[in-house]
Amino acid sequence: MTSPLLLVVPPVIDPRSTYLGVSMLAGRLAANSIAFEIEDHNVRFFDWFVSSDKAQYLYQATGNDLFKRIERDIDWAKALLRGSQFYVDAYRNKARNLIDLYCRASGLLYPKSDFRMHSYSYDGVENSAAELLNAIANPERNPFDEYYHSELFPKARSESQLIAISITNNHQLFPGLRLARLSKQRGKKVIVGGACVTKIMQAINRNSQFFENFDVSVFFEGEDFIEDICRDSGSELQSGRYRGTYSVIGDKGIVYHEDAAPIPSHSWSKPIFSDIDLARAFRPRAVLPVITGKGCSWGRCVFCTIPDSSGAGEKIHRDDDISKAVSIIEQLQSDYSCDHFLLTDENFSCRRQVHFAEELLRRGHSISWISYSRFEVGYTLEVCRKLKASGCKKLLVGLEAVSNETLKRMKKGTTREVIERNLRAFALAEIPVHLYCMAGFPGQDLQDAIQTLAFVIDYIRKTPSSLVSASFSEFMLSKGSGIFNNPTEFGVRITSNSDDDLLTSQFETLTPDDVQWGQFRKQANKLIVQEFDDDGMVGWEEFSLLLADRPRNNRKGCRIAGIGQEDWTRYKINLRPRERFSVCSKAADGALLVSLDTFKSITVSDAIVRGLSAFEDGATLAENYIRFTKNGAQIPPSYFLGVAESLQSAGLISVDSSR
């Protein structure tokens, strides 16, 4: 018998991840004996797209030899990430870089697509309501339409007439809403919801054109609404008929129904992952997400929108019972033979971490876990050792800055002194941390940002490489954040049309600086990565968890960019396969571009192309560099090495010592 409801996970979510939202909703429906089906079209899309058949198609469609070369190894790369060779650094990094290069290069056929293994943007329209709606209605060639028309609809197993599509991040906006539109055109009743839909609630409620793509938009938590509509099957969608906060189209336009009562934490059910394609994920073992609380117990950081979007219209924080959470983990461990868990709480506070660890230790339960947190006075060495004993493999912590003045303006609720004490305790207890840093916060000057970068690099140098990773992001003015709601208080002027803006707004500071914060972010992240050994920096959440128990060294590596010019004669280039690669001069933005033997260029990694010369197989780095400059390509040594390093990371060449 066909289920009345189909729950859909659309692309693009990182294919190494498992998504929690649909699984939580499924658990609630199952607990209330409501029939449903789940289709994970994120991992199915990646399985279809990252394949030798698709690479061959891209080669035939573009005539570009890069796809012909990648075709030979792309299935190997996908299989490697799912198998035991994942744990060999060189193999894992080659496979990951090759898949990412392939996704980026697909822009040659899909010119509007900026595609990565972990992200997607359709011509940057995700932040403009007008542009997004136009793109959904009149898209140019893109990989998702090809997947929907060739795979999803022709091979659909479900005949459900009610489809609920969960859109949790901005990378899903175009593919998710495009799927909603195509499904509605096929006569389905379509519901959209998820964290990202909640974030654009105001735009949806202002513009009835959104409802050309779906029938209902559900905001905040959708469990009550979905349960009610399933029990009310066959009825017309009407405002006020169901619980929850949502919008529909009525006789006089958009009708918004607000139900501010949040779903109590005691009613949260065990998530169901049985219909999620866990085996297709790009990793060797399952890492299951679990939640013990929603919202942030601090909730005051002025750049953050968590307090505004994770409740049911109220800026509240809800915690589930720790004993119940551990019991759910025990059940999931048994159901799915899984020992690795990512606690997805926006802020799993130190206090709750301690209770969680004590409950695990009391039960003698053995798991590996990782969570998000913030710097707090409670992280003593004793506490950290207890977390470590319970199976904590890493904490993902928002550092942002180390200047007390900047931390105070951010309303972070911590100080540099607390941060330093916490980091000492983490290191002594051997708990790895990932440090999220921010550049370009309003009022922050270059010296302040450099101070944070210097602090991070100093900590990396003092700490074993297995115990730290870090990354910089650029400040974005998020709609609904404290700064957006009070811009003048922070010296900010909004310069874009905030009615059309979806997730972020353009702005300028009242005391402008001339710092290019995007460039600073790129350079800071490069400097951080250069501090690590041959194993590289493992910062991604699930990979950190899977690799946590693997022994790693602290030896400074001999990556290409780290080779001194005096050693250039020792290292020779070997082409893999024996083909020529184009190289060229520096692009205006400081990156190198890949022409891939066509007139179109795309940015790839930090390096690969366009050019006048080719690498000579068996020639040393020094000999190749001389050939480039003789042929008129004005390439500084650092850019030349960047080209070679990117090609090596993608597995297309090797660079070996000739002695």
Buried (B, 14 or more C-beta within 10 A) or exposed (E): EEBBBBBBBBBBBBBBBBBBBBBBBBBBBBBEEBEBBBBBBBBBBBBBBBBBEBBBBBBEBBEBBBBBBBBEBBBBBBEBBBEEBBEEBEBBBBBBBBBBBBBBBBBBBBEBBBBBBBBBBBBEBBBBBBBBBEBBEEBEEBBBBBBBEEBBEEEEEBEBBBBBBBBBBBBBBBBBBBBBBBBBEEEBBBBBBBBBBBBBBBBBBEBEBBBBBBBBBBBBBBBBBBBEBBEEEEEEBEBEBBBBBBBBBEEEEBBBBEBEBBBEBEEBBBBBBEBBBBEBBBBBBBBBBBBBBBBBBBBEBBBBBBBBBBBBBBBBBBBBBBEBBBBBBBEBBEEBEBBBBBBBBBBBBBEBBBBBBBBBEEEEBEBBBBBBBBBBEBBBBEBBBBBBEBBBBBBBBBBBBBBBEBBEBBBBBBBBEBBBBBBBBBBEBEBBBBBBBBBBBBBBEBEBBEBBBEBBBEBBEEBBBBBBBBBBBBBBBBBBBBBBEEBEEBBBEBEBEBEBBBBBBBBEBEEEEEBBBEEBBBBBBEBBBBBBBBBBBBBBBBBBBBBBEEEBEEEEBEBBBEBEEEBBEBBBBBBBEEBEBBBBBBBEEEBBBBBBBBEBBBBBBBBBBBBBBBBBBEBBBBBBBEBBEEEEBEBEEEBBBBBBBBBBBBBBBEBEEEE
